Each structure stands twice: as structure tokens, then as C-alpha cells.
Amino acid sequence: MSTTRINEISATATAYAGDDYLPIDGNNNGTRNILITSLFTSPSAIGSITPAQGSFTSLSDTIGDVRIVPQNSQSTSYTLVITDAGKHILHPSSDATSRTFTIPSNSSIPWSLGTAVTFVNEQAAGDISIAIDTDTMRWSPTGSTGTRTLTANGVATVLKIGSNDWLISGTGLT
């Protein structure tokens, strides 16, 4: 592993490739350093870090801030798309109709292992059926497979654990 030391940081420092040490306090005194490891093949996918008074105020990649879970609000039955990775799919309380949210098969969207999507069913919203095309979705803690129902005020997360395997858990989930 090669490392490159960045001697100065201005208001925004952008890491482009490799393993870069960025001093989080804005000084080059060797204290309080953080190692940023490139996990992406494209340098533009790494993003930028903004230091302020010894802590980061912004940590983002090309999708956005990594400290938030972006929202995708859906008031119709919906099939997940690749850009839903890392988001929460909201079924708003203004929609009292039951809906089905579907995870497409790996052959349709080959998401990376570790991909997570969270489903939120707001108060007064109709139930959500969380379905999966041809892959397997196992319910934690029972291990049973198939479509799950998420009731109002419920929150559930699916996590891709194998090429065709997902694990789902949450509250308000049956």
C-alpha cells in the first residue's frame, strides 16, 4: 500500500486516488490524522472532505453526503432501481393505499454485496408488501422466505448478502 501525505488543506480537500492521509485539524503536525482508502475504481467517485475546527463538516461521494440516508418517496407500487442503493423508500402517510415495493432479480440489477435499502411506512399509510422477483429474501430472525408486510410506522432494511440472497429485518414487519 502506498501513501501520499497532503501537506496543506484548504477549505475543501479532494482525494483523487491511492491511500491519502488528510490531517483533520488542518495542520501538518502529524496529530489526529485519518486514513482515507480508495475503494473506487474511478478517482471522480471518491468525492471531497471539508475540515472545520478539528472535525469534518462534509463527507461526500458523487451521490452525495454519506452521513444521510437519501429519501425516495413513493405513492404507487414501485420496483427498486440501481440508484435506490443506500436510500430509504418512504411510503408517505398521505397515501392510505396498500402498495407493493419490489426488489428486482440479480440478473436485472446486479447490486454489490452489502447493498442496503430501507423501507419506511409512515403513520396512517397503507401496508407495504416488500416483494422480491426471483432471488431469495430471508426474514431475520426466522429465516422464512418470501414477501413481507410492513405496517404503518414500520421500518425495515434489506441487505444483499449473496449474489441472489437478501436479508430483511425491521419493526412492524410480518
N, C-alpha and C positions, 0 to 999 in steps of 0.2 A: 504494500500500500504506500503510495507516495502522498506526501502532504505539502501544501503550499501555505506559507504564512502570509497573511494580509497585514501589512504594517499599519495602515490607517483606515478608519471607517468614517465616511461622511454620513449624512442623514440617511442614506439608503445604500446598502452594500449588496451587490448581486453576485451570487456564486454561479460560475458557469460550468465547471467540470472538475472532476477529481475530488479529493478529500481536503476541504479547506478549513483552517482554524480561523474563526472570527472572534475577536475579543468582544464580549458582550458589554463591557464597560466603556468601549470606545478608546481605550488606551492600549498601548503596546507594551504593557509591563509584565505580561506572562501570567497574570492572575485572572481568574474567572473566565476561562476560555471554553467554548463549546465546539465540538467537532461536528461538522456537517458532512455527511457522506452522501455522495451522489447515488441515487437509486434509480435514476432515469437514464435512458439512452440518449435523450436529446437535451443539450445544455439549456435550451429555452424553457424546458419543463421544470427546471429547478426552482425558479422564482427568486424572490428577494426577501431580505430581512432588514428591518428598520430598528436600530437600537435607540433607546431613550433612557437616560439615568440608570444604567445598570441592568435594564431588562428590555426584552423585545416588545414592541408595541404592535408589530405586524409580522406574521409569518405566513407566506402565501406561495402557491404554485400557480400554474397557468389557469387553474379552475377557480381559484380564489383563496380566501382566508382559511387556513387549516384548523383554526380554533372554533369554527362554527359548523353546524350541520345544515347546509342549504335546504330550503323548502321547495317542494313541488306540490302545489295544491291541486287536487283532482276531485271534481264533482260528477264524474262519469266513470264507468268501468274503464280500466286502464291496464295496458301492458307495459311493463318497465322497458326503458331504453338504456343504452350504454351510459348516457350522461346522468342516470339516476344513482350510479355508484357513489356511496358516501353521503347521499341525501336522505332526507325524511320526506315520505309521501304523506301529505295531510289530506284526510277526508274531513272537510270543514263542517261545523255544526249547522251551517245554513243548508246543507244537503241531508235531508232526513231519509233519503232513499238508500236501500242497501246496494252496495257495489261490489264488484269483483276486481281485485288487483292481481295481475298475473305475472309470474316470473317466467320469461321465455327460456327455452331449452339452450343448453350449452352450444349446440350446433347452430343456433340462431345468433346468440351473443356469447362469445367465449370470454366471460369475465375472468379476471385474475383470481387466483385463490386468495382468500382474505377479504374479498369484496363484501361490504356490508351495506344494507339498505334498511332503514327504519320506517315503520308504518305507524301513523298516529291517527286515531279516530276520536275526533273532538266530541265534547258533550253534546247530546241531542242528535248526533249524526246517526244515520242508519248503520247497521252492521257492515263490516268489510269481510268478504271472503278472500283470503290470500291463497291463491292457487299457483300451481307450477305446471308447465307444459308436459315435458316427457322426462325431465330429470327427477331426482328424489329430494323431497323436503321432509326432514325428520323433526319432530316436535320434542324439544327438551322440556321436561325430563323423561317422558315416557318412551321416546323412540318411535312412536307411531308415525305413519306417513300419510300424506295426502293434504287436501285443502284444510285450512284452519279458519276459524271465525274470530274476528276481533270486534269486541263490543264497544259501545260508546265509552269514552275516557280510557280506552286501551292503548297500549304502546307495545309494539313487537318489532324485533330486529331479526332479519335473516342474514346468515353469514355463510359464504361459499367455502366449504371445507374440502371439497374434492372436485374433480372435473365435472361430475354430474351430481354432486351432493351438496345440499344446503341444510343448515341447522336453523330452526326458528325457536325463539323464546320470547316471553314477554308477559305483561299483565293484561287481563281481560281477554286472554287468548284461550280458545277451546278447540 
